[in-house]
């Protein structure tokens, strides 16, 4: 079983993957590339899986991280994949993932 800090490390890795997958990519290129969509969606699933397994004690110590939103994104992508709104995925990558990565890095140093 992984510790909370190991899960945080995985979350950071997946956030970085998301940023790398989207680097130098336009929204139109994302929308037209099945390969990019699959890679990005899988990274969101992995991010949400780890977030869902973080202990309640750790989540309570770090209420600034949107734990429920991360888990909800995972559930939407994993269970409603055919109805996933690509623009929401794109907006999340371009507007939220870097700040999430920064928040996760802070929790890693604090514990």
C-alpha positions as a Python dict, from the first residue, in 0.01 Angstrom:
ca = {
    (1, 'X'): (0, 0, 0),
    (2, 'X'): (133, 341, -95),
    (3, 'X'): (175, 619, 158),
    (4, 'X'): (10, 957, 116),
    (5, 'X'): (342, 1112, 16),
    (6, 'X'): (399, 841, -246),
    (7, 'X'): (52, 916, -382),
    (8, 'X'): (134, 1287, -387),
    (9, 'X'): (451, 1209, -582),
    (10, 'X'): (243, 1015, -837),
    (11, 'X'): (1, 1305, -860),
    (12, 'X'): (288, 1544, -928),
    (13, 'X'): (420, 1309, -1197),
    (14, 'X'): (79, 1293, -1365),
    (15, 'X'): (33, 1669, -1344),
    (16, 'X'): (371, 1708, -1515),
    (17, 'X'): (270, 1453, -1780),
    (18, 'X'): (-45, 1652, -1847),
    (19, 'X'): (155, 1970, -1886),
    (20, 'X'): (404, 1797, -2115),
    (21, 'X'): (132, 1637, -2327),
    (22, 'X'): (-30, 1976, -2378),
    (23, 'X'): (291, 2171, -2432),
    (24, 'X'): (306, 2337, -2775),
    (25, 'X'): (-39, 2198, -2851),
    (26, 'X'): (-338, 2404, -2953),
    (27, 'X'): (-691, 2321, -2846),
    (28, 'X'): (-774, 2237, -3209),
    (29, 'X'): (-480, 1995, -3227),
    (30, 'X'): (-590, 1836, -2901),
    (31, 'X'): (-946, 1801, -3028),
    (32, 'X'): (-832, 1635, -3348),
    (33, 'X'): (-578, 1397, -3195),
    (34, 'X'): (-724, 1078, -3052),
    (35, 'X'): (-379, 980, -2925),
    (36, 'X'): (-336, 1303, -2727),
    (37, 'X'): (-690, 1276, -2592),
    (38, 'X'): (-630, 921, -2470),
    (39, 'X'): (-296, 1008, -2312),
    (40, 'X'): (-438, 1314, -2140),
    (41, 'X'): (-752, 1139, -2021),
    (42, 'X'): (-551, 849, -1881),
    (43, 'X'): (-329, 1091, -1689),
    (44, 'X'): (-644, 1251, -1543),
    (45, 'X'): (-767, 907, -1437),
    (46, 'X'): (-435, 829, -1269),
    (47, 'X'): (-432, 1169, -1097),
    (48, 'X'): (-782, 1108, -962),
    (49, 'X'): (-705, 752, -852),
    (50, 'X'): (-423, 874, -634),
    (51, 'X'): (-630, 1164, -499),
    (52, 'X'): (-909, 924, -402),
    (53, 'X'): (-663, 712, -202),
    (54, 'X'): (-516, 995, 4),
    (55, 'X'): (-609, 960, 371),
    (56, 'X'): (-877, 1185, 518),
    (57, 'X'): (-623, 1306, 772),
    (58, 'X'): (-390, 1427, 495),
    (59, 'X'): (-677, 1588, 303),
    (60, 'X'): (-787, 1771, 616),
    (61, 'X'): (-433, 1907, 660),
    (62, 'X'): (-439, 2034, 301),
    (63, 'X'): (-789, 2172, 236),
    (64, 'X'): (-657, 2409, -32),
    (65, 'X'): (-626, 2117, -274),
    (66, 'X'): (-955, 2047, -455),
    (67, 'X'): (-960, 1676, -367),
    (68, 'X'): (-1324, 1623, -460),
    (69, 'X'): (-1291, 1804, -793),
    (70, 'X'): (-989, 1591, -885),
    (71, 'X'): (-1181, 1274, -800),
    (72, 'X'): (-1490, 1399, -989),
    (73, 'X'): (-1282, 1467, -1300),
    (74, 'X'): (-1143, 1114, -1278),
    (75, 'X'): (-1492, 967, -1245),
    (76, 'X'): (-1623, 1167, -1539),
    (77, 'X'): (-1336, 1066, -1765),
    (78, 'X'): (-1336, 702, -1653),
    (79, 'X'): (-1710, 638, -1649),
    (80, 'X'): (-1857, 888, -1894),
    (81, 'X'): (-1571, 889, -2142),
    (82, 'X'): (-1796, 907, -2447),
    (83, 'X'): (-1966, 1217, -2305),
    (84, 'X'): (-1654, 1393, -2181),
    (85, 'X'): (-1649, 1757, -2284),
    (86, 'X'): (-1308, 1807, -2446),
    (87, 'X'): (-1317, 2181, -2380),
    (88, 'X'): (-1342, 2118, -2004),
    (89, 'X'): (-1044, 1884, -2023),
    (90, 'X'): (-849, 2146, -2220),
    (91, 'X'): (-947, 2429, -1984),
    (92, 'X'): (-843, 2224, -1684),
    (93, 'X'): (-502, 2152, -1831),
    (94, 'X'): (-436, 2509, -1938),
    (95, 'X'): (-583, 2685, -1634),
    (96, 'X'): (-560, 2454, -1334),
    (97, 'X'): (-293, 2187, -1360),
    (98, 'X'): (14, 2405, -1302),
    (99, 'X'): (-135, 2558, -987),
    (100, 'X'): (-235, 2208, -869),
    (101, 'X'): (121, 2089, -931),
    (102, 'X'): (252, 2378, -722),
    (103, 'X'): (9, 2298, -439),
    (104, 'X'): (112, 1932, -446),
    (105, 'X'): (480, 2024, -435),
    (106, 'X'): (412, 2232, -122),
    (107, 'X'): (233, 1944, 51),
    (108, 'X'): (522, 1715, -30),
    (109, 'X'): (762, 1946, 152),
    (110, 'X'): (524, 2000, 446),
    (111, 'X'): (399, 1643, 477),
}
